[in-house]
């Protein structure tokens, strides 16, 4: 099997990196075994990226790349996506609202970059929400003191350079998909065609006291655009809490066996909070799915400050994962769950933490849910009377198939 991508080598001369050039590269679609490192690839939508050049300096980098289209296309955004060793993103050379047919070359400079190694690739979105990777990753290193200023794209004035780190919108460009998989879901939480707010068949109504919860959901309780989910205390002592699910949405996206769900999670410290990412399956023609199709990618209760509850209710798999380095309020972690037929597998920050050895059946299908609930006190402490709000954050929510 030919490798789908490979990081380009880099060289040093007198402590300064030589220019890195990755010519004629583009992302391969899932199942394409062609060599993206040595041969330009044209995507199914007619987009081709060539001549990606990154020049590192002291605390800054500049980039130049060429985009070719086989027909007239409007790009909502084109960007050089940049990631450091801590998985933080530092995009630059961003172009917005660009329409063309043929070839255009773009340039831009980064904002201030700390010393260290970075990987970068070209990503674009046509509709503002579904990001596509359009070049193979390459690496570069920034060394030495100094700061660079954000640059401006030079595409005849038709693009602008954001030059700032992403992370506030919850819709940063995705990395290249895992080998053999394709990105199938990448919708921000405010995309009403993909997400429904405050309604789920997992709730018997607006609240679920049978699960010892104080929260109420409604169409007016939506997360912030940056992926922050909140619960706000009402005057009657109950809580209005944010919940989104693909169930009842226009597109009704469903998870299937073999899917991989990725997300970045930042927990909050408030006692009584009950944040979770989980699934809920619709009834099949044969009846209710085992465990209602529920897989808890994680549940968290701050009284167990370093513990995540991981559960496969479909096939009875469970682990209380405790790690004070990875699990703590305010520190983001990358969550990955693969819904395999023979095992549901959990990963934190790229490391395997649990394989349940049970999996999900071939006919399993489920809607993803992201929410924050409030404990009523039976299983975990209720919030103190002085507390009026609680929150946590979910970004980079994506599904690969």
N, C-alpha and C positions, 0 to 999 in steps of 0.2 A: 504494500500500500504506500502510495506516495504521500508524503506529509502534506497536510492542508495549509499549514503556515509554519514559519520559522522566524525567530528573531534574527535580525541582521547583525553581523558582528560589528564591533567598533574598535577603533585604534586610538592610541594616545601618541602625541609627539610633544616633548618638552612640557608635559603636564596639561596640555590643551588638547581637547578632542578634535580629531580631524573631521571634516565634513562627512555626514552620513547621507548616502543617497540610496533610495530604494526605487529602482526604475521599473515601470510597467508592471504594477501589481494590482490585484483586485481580489476581493473575497470570493471564495468558491461557495457555491450553494451546497446544501446538505447532499451528501452522496456523490459529489463531484471529486474525482481523484486526480484531476489535473494539477500540475505543479504551479501554484500561485506565486512561488518565489522567483521563477525564471520566465514566466510567460504571462502576459497581460490577459485578464479574464473580463468578459463583458457580462454583466448581470442580466437577468431576464428582463428587467425594466429598461435596458439599454444604456446603463451607466457604467463607465469605465474610468478608473483612476490610474494615472501614470506619473512617474517622475516625482515621487514624494521625497523632498529634501529637507532635512532638519540641521540647522547649524547652532550648536550650543555655544554659549559664552559664559561670562561670569555672572551668575545669578539670573540668566535670561536665555531664551532660545528664540530663533526665528525659523519660519517654515515656508516652504513653497511647494505647491502641488498642482497638477493639471487634472481637470475633469472633462471627460468626453461624453457626449450623449448622442444616441442614434436618431433622436427625434426631439421636438421641443418639449422640455420638461420645466415645471416650476418647482424649485426647491424651497421648502419652508426654511431649512437651515442646512448648511454644510459646515463641518467643523473638523479640526484636528483634535481628536479625543486623546487626552494625556492622563496617564495614571502613574503614581509613584509607588514605592514598595509597600506603602501602607494602604494601598487601594484608594487613595484620595485622588480626585479628578481635578485636572488643571487645563481645561480646554482653551485653545486659542485659535487664531486665524479663522474666526467664525464669520460665515457669510449668511445673510438672511434675505429672504424674498428675492431669490435670483431665478430668472427664467432665461433659458437659452437653448439653442440647437447647434451642436457642434463642439468646439473645444474652448475652454477658458482656463486660465492659470490664475491662481490665488496666492497671496502672500499674507503674512502676519507675524507679529511678535508676541511673545508671552508676557504675562505679568511677572512679578518676582518669583523665582523658583529657588527653593533651598537646594543645597548641594546634595547630589545623590543620583541614583539611576531612575530612569523613566521609560515607560513603553508608550507607544503612540500609534494611532491608526486613523484613517479617514472614516467618518461616519456622516450620514445624512438622513433627513426625514423630508418626505414630500408633503405630509399632512400635519406635521407639528407634534405627532405623538408616537408614531411607529418608526423607530430608528433602525437603520440598516448599516452594517459595517461594510466598507467598500475598499479596504486595502488590508494587506497583511500587517501584523504588528512589527514594529522595529524598535530598537532600544537606543537611548542616548543618555549621556551622563553630563550633569551640570557640576562644574567644579570651580572653586574660588569665590571670593566675596563679591558683592555688588548686586544691584537690582536693575531689572530691565523695565521699560515702560511698555504698556499694552500697545500693539501696533494696529494698523488699519489695513484691511484687504485692499489689493491693488487691481481688482477686476474692473477697470474702467469706471470706478466709482459706484458699482452696483452691489456692494456688499459691505457689511460692517463687522468689525472685530469686537466681540464682547470682551475678550482678554481677561476674564475673571473666572475663578474657580466655580464650577457648578455645585450642585448639592442642595440648593434652596428650592428648586422647582420639583424635585422628585422625578425628573425625566431626563437624566443625563444619558448621553449616547451609550448604547450597550457595547460590551466587549464582543469580540468574535464569538459565535456560538460554540458550545462544546462539540467535539468531533462527532460527526454523524447526526447532529441535531440541527433544527431550524428554529429561529425565534418565531413563536406563534402568538404571543400575547405580551404587549408592552404599553398598556394604556394608563395614563395618569388617573388618579382617583377622581378628578373633576370631569372626566370624559363620560358624559351621561349616556352615550350609546353603548358603552361597555360596562358601566357600573350602575347599580341601583343603590340609592341611599335610604337607610332606615327601614328596610323591609327584607325579611327572610323567613322562609317556611320553617326554619329551625326554632323560631320564636312562636309561641302560641298566640301572640298578639303583640302589643307594643312593649310588653315586658315579659320576663320569664322568671317569676318567683320560685317556680319549681326547681330551678338551679341555684336558688339562694342568691338572687341578684337584686340590686336596688335600681338598676338603670332602666331607662325607657328609650326606645328608638323611634325615630320619625324621619320624614323626608326633609325636615329642616335641620337635622343633626348630621352635618357632613364634615369630613376632615378638611383641614386647610390645604391650600394648593401645594404646599411644601411637604405634604404627607404626615402632618401632625394630627393625631387623633386625640380628642378631648372628651372628658366627662365633666359637666358643670352641674353643681348642686342647685336644686330648685328650692323655693321657699317652703314647700311641703316636706322637705327632707329627702325626696327622691332625686334621681340624677338623670339629666339628659345626656346621652352618650352617642358617640359617632360609630356608625357601622356602614360598611359597603360590601356588596356582593355582586357577582355577575348574574345571579338569579334575578329574573324579571326584567333584566335589561334588554335593550333592543337586539343585541348580538348574542346574548346568553352563552358566553364562552363557558365550556366545561373542560375540566381536567380529565385525562384518560390514562390508562396504564402505560408506563414508560415515560411519562412526562417528568420534566425537571422544573421545579419552581425555585427561583432565586429571589432574595430580598435582603435589603440592609435594614437592620432594626436598631433603634436607640431607645432603651428603656427609660422610664421615669421612676422617681423614688417614692411616690406618694403611697402611703399605706392604704390598703383597700382597693387599689387599682388592680384590674384583671385584664391586661392586654393579651391579645392572641391573634394568630393567623391560623385558620383552620378550613376544613371543607365540609360541605353538606350535600348529600346526593339526592337527586330527584328519585321518585318511585319508578320502578321498572314495570314492564307489563306483567312480570311474574310476581310483583309485590314490592314491599319495602326492601331496600338494600340492607345487607348486614351492617349493623351499627349506623344505619342511616347514611352510609358512605362517609362517615366522619373520620378524618385524620387531623389530629392537632399538630401542626408543624411546630408550634410552641404555645405554651401558656406560661404566664409569669405572675408571681405574687411577691411584692417587695418584702414581705415578712421573711421570706426565704431569699435573701438578697442575691445569692449567687447560683440560683437553681432555675432551670427550665424544665417544664413538664412536656415530654414528647410522647404522643400516644397514637396508635393505630387502632381505632375502635372497630374497624371493619374486620380485622383478623386478630385482635387481642394482643397487640404488642405495645410495650410501655417502657420508658426509662425516665428516671429523675436524673437529669444531667446537671452536675454541680461542678463549676469551674470559676474561681474567683478572678481569674485573669480575663476570661472572655465574657462573663456575665456580671455586669454591674451597671447601675443607673448612670446614664450620661455617656457611656462608651459604646459606639456603634460596633455591631458585629455583622458579618455576612452569613446569611443562612441559606443553605441549599438542601432541598429534599427531593429525592428521586422516588417516584411511586412505581416500583418494580413489581412484576408479577410474583416473584419469589421472595422479595424483601423490599420494605420501604427503608430507605437509607437517608440518614441525616448527616450533614456536614456543617461545621462552624469554622469560619475563616479558612476554608479550604481543606480542613482536616476532618476525617471521618470520626464521628462520635458515637454512632449507633446504627446498627443494621438489625432490624427486628426479625429477619428470617421468616416472616409471615407473608408480606406482600399484600397486594389487592387482586381480586379476581378479574378475569378477562372482561367482564361486563361492567366493571366499576366505572362510574362517571360521577363527577361531583363539581359543585360550584365553589370557587374560592371565596372566603370571607375574611375580611380584616376589620377588627373592631377593638373597642375598649369597653369592658364591663366594670361593674362596681360590686364588690363582695358585700353580702348582708351579714356576715359574721359567723355563719355555721362552720364553714370549712377553713376560712382565713379571716383575719380581723377585718371588721368594717372600718371605713375611714373615720378618723377622729372628728368630733363635732365641729372643730374649728376649721376643717379643710373644706374649701369651696370649689376646687378644681383639681384635675389630674390629667396627665397627658403622656403620650409616647409617640415615636415617629417611625414611619416605614417609607423607605425610598427604594428605587431601583427594583421594583416589583416586576418580574418577568417570568415567562414560561417558555421552555424549549421543548420541542417534540422531534 
